[in-house]
């Protein structure tokens, strides 16, 4: 079940001029466990007639301690958004969460649609390149339980620290307030 009418959103975004070179950018942000990944998959499947690239923020974080830091901001701008806005190839390194170090390199030409999904995807630096910013709300304990169900109960202590980190980041960045559309992720 999708949290939003994907065709309606795609129509809105597609009717606007691309904001990042020839690419239309959709950023989906909100707390962990809110449904961002689920929505990104739904959007991607509704864009099957277009060239789409989806980037999940977990792939860009450099572990738990270097996730919502200037490192993420620099990676988003210098390795992804700025090159795409100039019609150039984007390239970044995936973070390997099993080895806890940078892994393989992802490289791609500017797509027609770029979906950025995850905590920190709609941060201030993204906004000047994005066509549409989505925010998904979720109650803290519900989001936590969804993450633990998905990733395992052994990360509960780390996730509780993460929730404090993301809350602080969102408040400083004003991410929720800058979203074009807010969605209630508690409902799915």
C-alpha positions in Angstrom: 0.0 0.0 0.0 1.4 3.4 -0.9 1.3 6.3 1.5 0.5 8.8 -1.3 -1.1 8.8 -4.8 2.1 8.3 -6.7 0.6 9.2 -10.1 -0.6 12.5 -8.8 2.8 13.3 -7.3 4.6 12.3 -10.5 2.2 14.5 -12.5 3.1 17.5 -10.3 6.8 16.9 -10.5 6.8 16.1 -14.2 4.9 19.3 -15.0 7.6 21.4 -13.3 10.8 22.3 -15.0 13.7 20.1 -13.9 15.5 21.7 -10.9 18.8 19.8 -11.3 20.1 20.2 -14.8 17.7 18.0 -16.8 16.8 15.9 -13.8 13.7 16.1 -11.6 14.6 15.4 -8.0 12.2 14.0 -5.3 13.5 13.8 -1.7 11.6 11.7 0.8 12.6 12.4 4.4 11.3 11.7 7.9 12.3 9.6 10.9 13.5 6.1 10.8 10.7 3.6 10.3 8.2 6.1 8.8 7.9 4.5 5.4 10.4 6.4 3.2 11.8 3.3 1.5 8.4 1.9 0.9 7.3 5.1 -0.8 10.5 5.3 -2.8 9.8 1.8 -4.2 6.2 2.8 -5.0 7.3 5.9 -6.8 10.0 4.1 -8.7 7.6 1.5 -9.9 5.2 4.2 -11.1 8.1 5.8 -13.1 8.8 2.7 -15.2 8.6 4.7 -18.4 11.5 7.0 -17.3 15.1 6.7 -16.4 15.1 6.7 -12.6 17.9 6.5 -10.1 17.1 6.0 -6.4 19.7 6.7 -3.7 19.1 5.5 -0.2 20.8 7.7 2.4 22.0 4.6 4.4 24.3 3.9 1.4 25.9 7.3 1.9 26.3 7.4 5.7 29.7 6.5 6.8 28.6 4.4 9.7 26.5 5.4 12.7 28.8 8.1 13.9 29.3 9.9 10.6 25.8 9.8 9.2 24.0 13.2 9.7 27.2 15.2 9.4 28.8 17.5 6.9 30.2 14.4 5.2 26.7 13.5 4.0 26.1 17.1 2.9 29.3 17.2 0.9 28.6 13.8 -0.7 25.1 14.8 -1.7 26.2 18.1 -3.2 29.7 17.4 -4.6 29.3 13.9 -5.8 25.7 13.6 -6.8 23.6 16.8 -7.1 26.2 19.3 -8.5 27.5 16.9 -11.2 23.9 16.0 -12.2 23.0 19.7 -12.4 25.9 20.2 -14.8 24.8 17.2 -16.9 27.8 15.1 -15.7 28.1 11.6 -14.3 27.5 11.2 -10.5 29.6 8.9 -8.5 29.7 7.8 -4.8 30.8 5.0 -2.7 28.3 2.7 -0.9 28.9 2.2 2.7 29.3 -1.5 3.6 27.4 -1.9 6.9 28.7 -5.5 7.4 32.4 -4.5 7.1 31.8 -1.0 8.5 33.8 0.7 5.8 33.3 2.2 2.3 32.4 -0.4 -0.3 31.8 -0.5 -4.0 31.4 2.6 -6.2 28.2 3.6 -7.9 28.3 5.7 -11.0 25.5 6.9 -13.2 24.6 9.4 -15.9 22.0 12.1 -15.0 18.6 10.3 -14.9 15.2 11.8 -15.8 14.2 11.4 -12.1 16.4 11.1 -9.1 14.7 9.9 -5.9 16.6 10.6 -2.7 15.3 8.6 0.2 16.2 8.5 3.9 17.0 10.6 6.9 18.8 13.7 5.7 17.7 13.4 2.0 15.7 16.7 2.1 18.3 18.7 4.0 19.0 22.3 3.2 21.7 21.5 0.5 19.2 19.3 -1.4 16.5 21.9 -1.5 18.1 24.1 -4.2 18.3 21.1 -6.5 14.9 19.4 -5.7 11.6 19.6 -7.4 9.6 18.1 -4.6 10.3 17.5 -0.9 8.2 14.9 1.0 8.1 14.4 4.8 6.7 11.3 6.4 5.7 11.6 10.1 5.7 8.6 12.4 5.3 8.1 16.2 8.8 7.5 17.7 8.0 4.1 19.2 6.2 2.9 16.1 9.1 3.9 13.9 11.5 2.2 16.3 9.5 -1.0 16.3 9.3 -1.1 12.5 13.1 -0.7 12.3 13.7 -3.4 14.8 11.3 -5.8 13.0 13.2 -5.1 9.8 16.8 -5.0 11.0 16.8 -7.0 14.3 16.3 -6.3 18.0 20.1 -6.2 18.6 20.3 -2.7 17.2 17.7 -1.2 19.7 20.3 0.7 21.8 21.9 2.2 18.6 18.5 3.1 17.2 17.4 4.9 20.3 20.6 7.0 20.0 19.8 7.5 16.3 16.3 8.8 17.1 17.9 11.5 19.3 20.4 12.3 16.6 17.8 12.5 13.8 15.4 14.6 15.9 18.2 17.1 16.6 19.2 17.2 12.9 15.6 17.7 11.7 15.1 20.6 14.2 18.3 22.4 13.3 17.7 21.8 9.5 14.0 22.6 9.7 13.4 19.6 7.4 9.8 19.0 8.2 8.8 22.7 7.9 10.4 22.9 4.4 8.6 19.9 2.9 6.1 20.6 0.2 3.9 17.7 1.4 3.6 15.9 4.7 2.3 12.4 5.0 1.1 10.5 8.1 3.2 7.3 8.2 1.4 6.0 11.2 -1.5 5.0 9.0 0.1 2.2 7.0 
